[in-house]
Amino acid sequence: MRVRELLTEDRTYNQVAVGSKKRLLDQIAQLAAASCGGLNEQEVFDALVAREKLGSTGIGEGIAIPHCRLGHCDKAVGLLLKLEQPVDFDAVDSRPVDLVFVLLVPEQNPEQHLKTLSHLANLFNDDDYRAELRRTESDHQLYQVAVESEAELRLAS
């Protein structure tokens, strides 16, 4: 699944202020429950924390892709956050994280989950894509860059 299929402007957040990984996961759970009907904040938080215990979803270059499968999730959804200040996320390269793409998926269809994660990791591995996201100054601009730049990258490859 592509970013435009996962993300909506109301699930895109620029300049999120958090001070730690745990606080970030808590904020994500709150935002997910508020913007995705049927999701329970505590269930989202617990699932994200459980996934992080298996290994950090900080993939390097200041990027994290926290993800989990949820029983009360009827379709894959994404949230994109650009943090006001980077936070330690136990990333593979030990760099703090400032760009976070959250992927919440239904419990069934793990193959699609893995394909989507792979696509997101490849997308965020692009230096220009990350730089464009980091230059944004509003929720709207962050959303537009995330969706439009993905399309441009697909055309270029």
Buried (B, 14 or more C-beta within 10 A) or exposed (E): BBBBEBBBEEBBBBBBEBEEBEEBBBBBBEBBBEBBEEBBBEBBBBBBBEBBEEEBBBBBBBBBBBBBBBEBBEEBBBBBBBBEEEBBBEBEEEBBBBBBBBBBBBEEEEEEBEEBBEBBBEBBEBEEBBEBBEEBEEBEBBBBBBBEBBEEBEEEE
